[in-house]
Amino acid sequence: MDEARLQELVDQVVLDMGAAFGAATVVLGDRLGLWRAMVGAGPLSAGELARRTGTGERLVAEWLAAQAAAGYVSYADGAYTLTEEQATVFADESSAVFMTGLAEVISSVYRDEAKLVDAYRGDKDLAWPGHDPALFNGTERFFRPGYAAHLQSSWIPALSGVQEKLAGGARVADVGCGHGTSTVVLAQAYPDAYFTGFDPHEASIVRARGLAAEAGVSDRVSFETAYADDYPGTGYDLVCLFDCLHDMGDPAAALRHVRSALAPDGTVLLVEPFAYGRLPDDLNPVGRLFFNASATICVPNALAQGGAEALGAQAGQERLFEVARQAGFTRTRQATATPFNLVLELKP
């Protein structure tokens, strides 16, 4: 045994387990309003933060120390400060790098541990609706800022002729819309277009309708409960699939239906997690995040749907285009990308 390599591994595990605990305390701070109370407040003692939030000083002192050890808050001379950068990550839900929603998603996995054990042993499926509600809420909060930051500014403009169609009143389907955050963001950006969001999870559709009403776009946004391979309507100018194709049991069948519902000159916007689609290239920090999500959320859902092709969250562009060609799409290209997203364009 190589003792130096052993120690490196132990050090890495200690770091990782601290981070795993940290996700839970990030969510705890969110639930208790601790992050929000620190925004713009300058240096605070544990007692001052506890009084601001109606929490216990001794517990808050330990929470603050945990965040300072992670570098999530700053410590000096007995007081803690949430810097502008830290506030952007943990307290600003409009920020494109808001991460508290991701921590909530991670927390849901721990709550679903027993269900995952059953799924891995083949005793019981774990489809999306079977997860703890923290998954649905965390997904909404994690993805919304990215859609707001990128859809109108870069993703839609990167598609051939789509921005002009949206400005002129296009019909759009948002397939696998979840809580409808992407649908609402698009509707706010393109007020002359009409949008329909589809998702098989009824509770998510109810939430989506509520969010559309809050945003004041219900007059041109509707939501219906439907699967990707059977949603109604034809002649859509744009069909969007945001971070959902890899969760589906038969992605080729889903894309075949998408193609049949497109207008003859329609476009598919397919957004998937960034990946090279091969090992060891995807064995990196981003791949680590997505492989863990895939092992606990995405692939279990695909297998629960029959799993004809459980792509997983790290399928990569080449595999995604192969599935698109199986579904009858003849023109495929990468429109743009971010460190976390592949933004792909499909045409019949």
C-alpha positions in Angstrom: 0.0 0.0 0.0 1.2 3.5 -0.9 0.8 5.5 2.3 1.1 8.8 0.6 -1.7 8.0 -1.8 -3.8 6.6 1.1 -3.4 9.9 3.0 -4.3 11.9 -0.2 -7.5 9.9 -0.4 -8.4 10.3 3.3 -7.8 14.1 2.9 -10.1 14.2 -0.1 -12.8 12.2 1.7 -12.6 14.6 4.7 -13.0 17.5 2.4 -15.9 15.9 0.6 -17.8 14.9 3.7 -17.5 18.4 5.0 -19.0 19.6 1.8 -21.8 17.1 2.1 -22.6 18.3 5.6 -22.3 21.9 4.2 -25.1 21.4 1.7 -27.4 20.6 4.6 -26.4 23.7 6.6 -26.7 25.9 3.5 -30.4 24.8 3.2 -30.8 25.3 7.0 -29.6 28.8 6.7 -32.0 29.4 3.8 -35.0 28.0 5.7 -34.2 30.1 8.8 -33.5 33.3 6.8 -29.9 33.5 8.0 -28.4 34.3 4.6 -31.0 37.0 3.8 -30.5 38.6 7.2 -26.7 39.0 6.6 -27.1 40.7 3.2 -25.7 44.2 3.5 -25.6 44.0 7.3 -21.8 44.3 7.6 -20.0 42.4 10.4 -22.4 40.6 12.8 -21.9 38.5 15.9 -23.8 35.3 16.4 -26.0 37.1 18.9 -26.9 39.9 16.5 -27.7 37.4 13.8 -29.8 35.3 16.2 -31.8 38.4 17.3 -32.4 39.4 13.7 -33.8 36.0 12.8 -35.5 34.8 16.0 -33.1 31.9 16.4 -30.9 30.5 19.2 -27.6 32.2 19.6 -25.6 29.1 20.5 -26.8 27.2 17.4 -26.3 30.2 15.2 -22.7 30.5 16.4 -22.0 27.0 15.3 -23.7 27.5 12.0 -21.7 30.6 11.3 -18.4 28.8 12.2 -19.3 26.0 9.8 -19.9 28.5 7.0 -16.7 30.4 7.8 -14.8 27.1 7.7 -16.1 26.5 4.2 -15.4 30.1 3.0 -19.1 30.8 2.6 -19.0 33.7 5.1 -16.0 35.8 6.2 -14.7 35.9 9.8 -12.6 38.5 11.5 -12.4 39.8 15.1 -15.3 37.8 16.5 -17.8 38.9 13.8 -19.0 37.4 10.5 -19.7 39.1 7.2 -21.5 38.0 4.1 -19.5 39.6 1.3 -21.2 40.8 -2.0 -19.8 37.7 -3.7 -21.1 35.3 -1.1 -24.5 37.0 -1.0 -24.7 36.5 -4.8 -24.2 32.8 -4.4 -26.3 32.1 -1.3 -28.9 34.9 -0.9 -29.7 36.4 -4.4 -32.3 34.2 -6.1 -32.0 36.3 -9.3 -28.3 35.6 -9.6 -27.1 33.3 -12.4 -24.8 31.7 -9.8 -27.3 31.2 -7.0 -26.5 27.8 -5.5 -28.9 27.4 -2.6 -31.4 25.7 -4.9 -28.7 23.1 -5.8 -28.1 22.5 -2.1 -31.8 21.9 -1.7 -31.7 19.4 -4.6 -28.8 17.6 -2.9 -30.7 17.5 0.4 -33.6 15.7 -1.3 -31.3 12.8 -2.2 -30.5 12.2 1.5 -34.2 12.2 2.3 -34.8 9.6 -0.5 -32.0 7.2 0.6 -34.4 4.3 1.5 -36.2 4.7 -1.8 -32.9 4.7 -3.7 -31.8 1.5 -1.9 -35.0 -0.2 -3.1 -34.5 1.1 -6.6 -30.9 -0.1 -6.9 -32.0 -3.6 -5.6 -34.8 -3.7 -8.1 -37.5 -3.8 -5.4 -39.3 -0.6 -6.4 -39.0 2.0 -9.1 -38.2 5.6 -8.2 -39.8 7.9 -10.7 -39.7 11.7 -10.5 -43.0 12.1 -8.6 -41.8 9.6 -5.9 -39.0 12.0 -4.7 -39.1 14.3 -1.7 -40.7 17.6 -2.6 -37.4 19.4 -1.9 -36.2 18.1 -5.2 -39.0 19.9 -7.1 -38.5 23.1 -5.2 -34.8 23.0 -5.4 -34.9 22.3 -9.1 -37.1 25.4 -9.7 -34.8 27.6 -7.7 -31.6 26.3 -9.1 -32.5 26.5 -12.8 -34.6 29.7 -12.9 -31.7 32.1 -12.6 -29.8 30.4 -15.4 -32.7 30.6 -17.7 -33.2 34.2 -16.9 -29.6 35.0 -17.5 -29.1 33.0 -20.8 -32.3 32.4 -22.7 -32.9 35.8 -24.2 -29.3 37.0 -24.1 -27.6 34.1 -25.8 -29.4 30.8 -26.2 -32.4 32.0 -28.4 -30.2 34.3 -30.5 -27.9 31.4 -31.2 -30.7 29.5 -32.9 -31.3 30.0 -36.7 -34.2 32.5 -37.2 -36.0 31.6 -33.9 -35.7 35.0 -32.3 -37.5 36.7 -35.2 -40.3 34.1 -35.1 -40.7 34.6 -31.3 -40.9 38.4 -31.8 -43.5 37.8 -34.5 -45.8 35.6 -32.4 -44.6 32.0 -32.6 -46.2 29.0 -31.0 -43.9 27.3 -28.5 -44.1 24.0 -26.6 -41.9 23.6 -23.5 -41.7 19.8 -23.0 -40.8 18.5 -19.5 -41.4 22.0 -18.1 -41.5 21.1 -14.4 -42.6 24.2 -12.5 -42.6 26.2 -15.7 -39.7 28.6 -14.9 -38.3 28.3 -18.4 -41.8 28.8 -19.9 -42.4 31.9 -17.8 -39.0 33.4 -18.6 -39.5 33.0 -22.3 -43.0 34.5 -22.1 -41.7 37.5 -20.3 -39.0 37.9 -22.9 -41.2 37.5 -25.9 -44.7 39.0 -25.2 -46.1 38.3 -28.7 -45.5 34.6 -28.6 -47.8 31.9 -27.1 -46.4 29.2 -24.9 -47.6 25.8 -23.6 -45.8 23.8 -21.0 -46.1 20.1 -20.7 -45.1 17.8 -17.8 -46.3 14.5 -16.5 -46.1 15.6 -12.9 -49.5 17.1 -12.0 -48.2 18.8 -8.8 -45.5 20.6 -11.0 -48.2 21.7 -13.4 -50.2 23.2 -10.6 -47.2 25.1 -9.4 -46.4 26.3 -12.9 -49.8 27.7 -13.3 -49.4 29.6 -10.1 -46.0 31.0 -11.2 -47.4 32.1 -14.5 -50.2 34.0 -12.7 -47.8 35.6 -10.4 -45.7 36.8 -13.4 -48.8 38.1 -15.2 -48.4 36.0 -18.3 -51.3 33.6 -17.9 -53.0 35.2 -20.9 -50.4 33.7 -23.2 -49.0 30.8 -21.2 -50.8 27.6 -20.4 -49.8 24.3 -18.8 -51.0 20.8 -19.3 -50.2 17.4 -17.8 -48.7 15.2 -20.5 -45.7 13.1 -21.3 -43.1 14.0 -23.9 -44.3 11.4 -26.3 -48.0 12.2 -26.2 -48.5 15.9 -25.6 -51.2 17.5 -27.9 -50.9 20.0 -30.7 -49.0 20.4 -33.9 -47.4 23.2 -35.9 -45.2 24.4 -33.1 -42.5 26.9 -34.3 -40.3 26.0 -31.4 -40.2 23.1 -29.0 -37.9 23.3 -26.0 -36.6 20.5 -23.8 -34.6 21.9 -20.9 -32.5 19.4 -19.0 -35.1 16.7 -19.3 -34.4 14.4 -22.3 -31.8 12.4 -20.4 -34.4 11.7 -17.7 -36.8 10.0 -20.1 -37.2 6.2 -20.5 -37.4 6.4 -24.3 -35.8 9.6 -25.5 -35.9 8.6 -29.2 -39.7 8.1 -28.9 -40.0 11.5 -27.2 -38.0 13.2 -30.0 -40.1 11.4 -32.7 -43.2 12.9 -31.1 -41.5 16.3 -30.9 -40.7 16.1 -34.6 -44.2 15.2 -35.5 -45.5 18.2 -33.5 -43.2 20.7 -35.2 -44.1 23.1 -37.9 -42.3 22.2 -41.2 -39.7 24.9 -40.6 -39.7 24.5 -36.8 -36.8 24.2 -34.5 -36.0 22.2 -31.3 -34.0 23.8 -28.6 -32.4 20.9 -26.6 -30.5 21.9 -23.5 -28.6 19.2 -21.7 -25.9 19.1 -19.0 -22.5 19.8 -20.4 -20.5 16.6 -21.0 -18.0 15.2 -23.5 -19.8 11.9 -23.4 -16.8 9.7 -22.7 -14.6 8.6 -19.9 -12.2 9.7 -18.6 -12.9 13.2 -20.1 -16.0 13.6 -17.9 -14.2 12.7 -14.7 -14.0 16.3 -13.6 -15.8 18.5 -11.0 -18.7 19.3 -13.3 -19.0 15.6 -14.3 -18.8 14.6 -10.7 -21.8 16.8 -9.9 -23.9 15.5 -12.8 -22.9 11.9 -12.4 -24.1 12.0 -8.8 -27.3 13.7 -9.8 -27.8 11.1 -12.6 -27.2 8.1 -10.3 -29.8 9.3 -7.8 -32.4 11.2 -9.9 -32.1 10.9 -13.6 -31.3 7.3 -14.4 -33.8 6.0 -11.7 -36.5 8.0 -13.4 -35.6 6.7 -16.8 -35.6 3.1 -15.7 -39.0 3.7 -13.9 -40.4 4.7 -17.3 -39.2 1.5 -19.0 -35.6 2.6 -19.7 -35.3 1.7 -23.3 -32.4 4.2 -23.4 -31.4 5.6 -20.1 -29.0 8.2 -21.3 -28.0 9.6 -18.0 -26.9 13.2 -17.4 -23.5 12.9 -19.1 -24.6 11.5 -22.5 -22.7 14.2 -24.4 -23.4 15.8 -27.7 -22.5 12.9 -30.0 -24.9 10.5 -28.3 -27.6 13.1 -28.1 -27.3 13.8 -31.9 -27.4 10.0 -32.5 -30.7 9.8 -30.7 -32.0 12.8 -32.6 -31.1 11.2 -35.9 -32.9 8.0 -34.8 -36.0 10.2 -34.3 -35.8 11.6 -37.8 -33.9 14.9 -37.3 -31.5 15.5 -40.2 -29.9 18.8 -39.1 -28.2 19.0 -35.8 -25.7 21.4 -34.4 -24.4 22.9 -31.2 -25.8 26.4 -31.0 -23.8 27.5 -27.9 -22.6 26.2 -24.6 -21.8 27.2 -21.0 -19.6 25.3 -18.5 -22.8 23.6 -17.3 -25.0 23.4 -20.5 -24.9 22.0 -24.0 -27.3 24.1 -26.1 -28.3 22.2 -29.2 -30.4 22.9 -32.2 -32.4 20.2 -34.0 -34.3 20.6 -37.3 -36.3 18.0 -39.3 
